[in-house]
Amino acid sequence: MRARGCAALAFAAALASSAAAQVVVEDEIVTGSITFDIKDDGRRSLAAAMGLSLALPGVGHYYIDKPKPAFAYIAVDLASLFGAVAFNSLANAQEGNARSFAQVAAGIEKAPAGEAYWRHVGAFMDAAGYNEAVELSRGSADGQYANPENAWRWPDESLKDEYN
């Protein structure tokens, strides 16, 4: 019984001390504003800077008097444009070289217009093999190369692989 009394007394003491130790914290709302580092001299419009940046990234930064980021954006734009033009020219030259190689190596006199012909030249050893494949797949005769000018014949598999 004595143990029960001690336990009850300890519980009451703990309850009293925890009630005295409670701290009430009130929520505090903090508001602020975001400021942009733009010189407001009355001549520069944020909307105009955004419009210029949409037209060419970097020009809007230059407009609001931030030359370092403007230079970085414009340099990236010019490098991307130069890369696109250079790689497009390189790809066109590579394609022209491959087609010239195929004309000489496979004996092509006159190639019809379109990319499909060059894919067929790279996929089949000769025009007769392609025409046979079209017939076996129950395709139309329109998909065949009946004109001898359009025919090709690779002398061996290694040249066809080199073309591809």
Phi, psi and omega in degrees: 000323179296324179295324178293322180293320179293320179295318179294319179294319179294321178296317180295322180292318179295321179295318181292320182288327180288328178290327180282337185267359181290140178242134180258124178248126179265142178291135178241128181264126180249127177243154179206181179227154178260129178244142177258143183277069181243130177289121182262085179257011176087349182257342186257130181250132178295323178296321178294320178296320178295318179297318178295321179293328176291322180291314179208106182306131181112327182291325177296322177294319178296322180298322181266019172070044174235081188290328182294308176296327179298315179298318181297313180296316181293322178297318178295319178298314181293320178297320178295317179295315178299316179298317180297316180293316182295315181289329175294317177296318179297317179294319178295320178295319179297317179296317178297319178296319180295319180291321176297319178299315181295321180298319181284310187288324183259000176072041179276124179274311183214120181267134175290161180291148174114156181282333185300320181301315183290329173293320179294321178299322180281341184263334185238149180291328179205169181294326179297320177296320177295313181300321178295319179296322178295317179297317181294331178272011179059034177280171181280159178292344179295333182276006183259156178259089182272335181288125181299335178296330183271357184285154174219158177206113177282131179295325177206166185297328184294324177291321177297319178296323178295321177298314180295000000 
